Structure formats: C-alpha cells, structure tokens
Amino acid sequence: MVAQLTTFAFHGVEARAVTVQVQIAGGANHFAIVGLPDKAISEARERVQSALCAIGLGLPPKRVTVNLAPADLPKEGGHFDLAIALGLLIEVGACPRDAADGFAVIGELGLDGSIASVAGALPAAIAANARGLGLICPAACGPEAAWAGADISILAPKSLIQLVNHFKGAQVLSPPSPGAVEMQIAAPDLKDVKGQESAKRALEAAAAGGHNLLMIGPPGAGKSMLAKRLPGLLPPLTPEEMLEISMVQSMAGLLEGGRLTRARPFRAPHHSASMAAMVGGGMRAKPGEASLAHHGVLFLDELPEFAPQVLDSLRQPMETGDVLIARANYHVRYPARFQLVAAMNPCRCGHGKASGRACGRGPNCESAYQARVSGPMLDRMDIAIELAPVMPSDLAAPAAGESSAIVAARIAAARAVQNERAAREGEGASVNASLPDSALERIAAPDAEGAALLTRAAETLGFSARGYHRILRVARTLADLEGTDAVRRRHIAEAVSYRRRDGAPAPLSTISPIAQTTG
C-alpha cells in the first residue's frame, strides 16, 4: 500500500498542491525522497526519523520511498516534514489509513517530535479551503491559518504525539481562533512639523492619490520627519488589501501569532540593501521590501546612496505593480503595488547651490550627486519638491499647522471619491496614481484653459509621455481634494510645478507669466 497526503509548494504567494506518496517495501534499509526536493527537504529524513524515535516509534529496516508529485515541480522548504512523517505513521499502522483524508498538511519537525512554525500558513489554508480540504499545521500557525474562513477545519498540534493521539481518539484538538486585528498604529502628528507648508501640501496630495513623492532639501529641513507622518494620513487597508498584504507577510514569516493589521505597510530599508533585499530573491525567492510595501509606502531615505542597479530594479514594479523573479526552471511572482517616497540632499556636502554656502567639492558637486539617480527613475516621481532650510524663527514659534486627523479626513474623502469613480467606471485601480492611461481621457480631462496650459508645458519643458499622463493624474487628485468634478487650470498649474526637468523643478514662469495663478 501507499499512503497519500496533500501538501503545498509555494511559488510566490501561490500555493500549489503537492501529493506526498509514502511507501515502505521490502529491500535493503534505505530512505529516499524523490520529486525535485531541495536540500531542506532531503534532510527531512533525519528530522522525521528522530521525531518518530522521540515518540517511541522506529522505522522497520526496509526500503522507504517518499515521492513528491508532480515530479517536475521544484519544491523548497522544511514544511514537508509533517506530511512525510504522517505518511510513515499511516504505513506502519500507528495512525488510521484515513487519518489525513480531507486535510492538507504543512509543518516542520524538531528532533524531539515538536512541530515548528513555518512560513506560508495563510496561503496554504486559503488554497486548502479552495480545494475543499482542511489544514493540519503547527500550533503557532493556527491563528494565522484560521483567517482562511470560518468553514475550514484546522488541526494545530504542538507535537507529533498530540496529532497521533487525536487520530486515535485519546485527545481532541480544539480548533484555533483567528489572531487579533490591529487597527491604525500611532504615528507622529503632522502639526509637530513647523514651517514647510508647501511640502505639507505636496505630502497631502501624494497621500490622497497614492503618488510617488521625491523630497530634496538640506539636512534638517524635515524630509524624514514628513515621511514618518505619512502613515498617519493614509486610510486603513480594505479587507481585500489586508488579505493580499497578509499573504505576502505570511510568506516572509512576519505574521506573529496570526495578528493582522489594517495599517498600511511603511517600509524604510537602509541604503545598503541589495537588489534581492529590495525586490525579492535569494535561494528560496522570498519577497523583498517592494512586495512587503504592497498597498503601502516604500520610503527610501538618502536616495542617491542606494546602488544604481537597486534603484533601477524598482522601475518595472512601479509600472506593473508586481515583481517577477526568474529562475532557470520556474518563475515567482509577488505583488508590489507600492507608493514610493524618497528623500535626498541636493549634493554631497548637503546644502547645494541654493543655500548660498560654499561647497568644498567643486562646482559640479550638485549635478554629479543627483546624477546618481537615473533619469527614468526621476521621471516616475509624480511629485518632486525642494525643501528650504527651516528658519530659527519657525522653530521658536508655536506649532500652528493642521493636525494629522484633519488632513487625514480630507484624504479619506478624496479616496472615497476615487473608489466610487473606479467602481462606476469599471477600473481596477482605486487611486489616481494607478489609473490606466486609457481612463485619463474620461476621468482627468482638463478644461480648455487647463489643456492649453498642459500643452504649452509639455512642449516648452519637454515632458515625456509618462510625465504628461502623471501630471493629469496629480491634477485629478488635486481636484478630488478640492471636491470638484472638473480638472481646471489651477490644478494643472500646480501639478506641472511638481514635475522635475533636468534635475530641477519645472519653471512655470517660462511657460506663461500668469501660469502660476490659481484662477
């Protein structure tokens, strides 16, 4: 006889069903695992044999063969241990032959028979539920797997002996409860930022439309301070978004205790991050910072200090909303629809020409430093602003700006308008930054004066087609914040002022002497 159980191989956030076939047959004492296993799976025979010995069972001196089907699907990780062990227990008669019927199995074994936590419990539970199966998983993963639905049957033993006793009727395992849901985290308040009113306006526009934001200014101007206040302005995740990001976090092993959060991710990797750390990869193709920031914010401080190859690797995810990691015999896809917020000094010395300070690195310090960020990368920044140094008089004055709660209410109202519009228009994207180009003509078409200004700006300043469309998206967001249906000239003028050309803000005065009016 051959014992057969179901488990999963993970490719990105997708859990693909794998059949574990276990056979004990006559022949020389041998334990073989076949079906494209990686090193961790090949070592499972040692963990499984030790775990069986720990509960008082030993394998007979026969030929043991474990087949992982389909044989041409690469398989990685230690979560196959429990399925292999349970198949052996069925083969030696320690468990009923129908013990695992109706269940998929994941879990890693310790040498003492304990069942250790594994990554991917939530995607595995969702995939099992879709196939009409329950899930056997480690106790530490039970609260996470329980989020797959109230109708899924979950067994979450702490050890192999608990599972055996449950199948024999000597012990009953209680179904786990879903972990807690954490609401918005306490973020610093925007009213604590003194001065930088134009930067606050740009931050509000970026938050309302999900636009990429670049802040350039000397040290101490408040770039990082503003970025840290962005999470407090963003609306909470919708249930669908929370499920998507939770599956990515599950694959990364970040869902401790099955706790989910409705706060949007805010990832701030150090500038020493490698390409694999940023977009994903490694031996087991884990999700990177771009995927962990899915439906949230990816903050890159000291932007030019990142390796140019690492920055350019973000260009494709910024357009498509996902990351495709290619391997020789398979591909892994992770979602990565994030909002990029970046901060940088104007030059290596930190202050730039606008500060009036002498630079000891020569006249080309500013241009050489900013050239570390490629033009195509800068072209993908919807909003780019320059921050002036904060004056001592601003620091001495009491805080008089709006609080995060007030600004967040306006942003929530603008996003509600965008969500309603997306549902009405049948567009998949809910924020203006992700609107397809084909929808801009219907949703973000400016009035006659605005269209004329945009045409002059594009011709005079040489904006790319991408820049042209991103101006329309930002203008649409500014109109949503204002509560107007039409995109007017003042919205186009402000959106154009946020674009950068040849490393500098777009000089509206070269387009028209009245281009900066708000009428």
Secondary structure by P-SEA (a helix, b strand, c coil): cbbbbbbbbbcccbbbbbbbbbbbbcccccccccccccccccaaaaaaaaaaaaacccccccbbbbbccccccccccccaaaaaaaaaaaaaccccccccccbbbbbccccccbbbbbccaaaaaaaaaaacbbbbbccccccccccccccbbbbbbccaaaaaaaaacccccccccccccccccccccccccccaaaaaaaaaaaaacbbbbbbbbcccccaaaaaaacccccccccaaaaaaaaaaaaaaccccccccccccbbbbbccccccccccccccccccccccccccbbbbbcccccccaaaaaaacccccccbbbbbcccbbbbbbbbbbbbbbbcccccccccccccccccccaaaaaaaacccaaaaaaccbbbbbccccccccccccccccaaaaaaaaaaaaaaaaaaaaaaccccccccccccccccccccccaaaaaaaaaaaaaacccaaaaaaaaaaaaaaaaaaccccccaaaaaaaaaaccccccccccccccccccccc
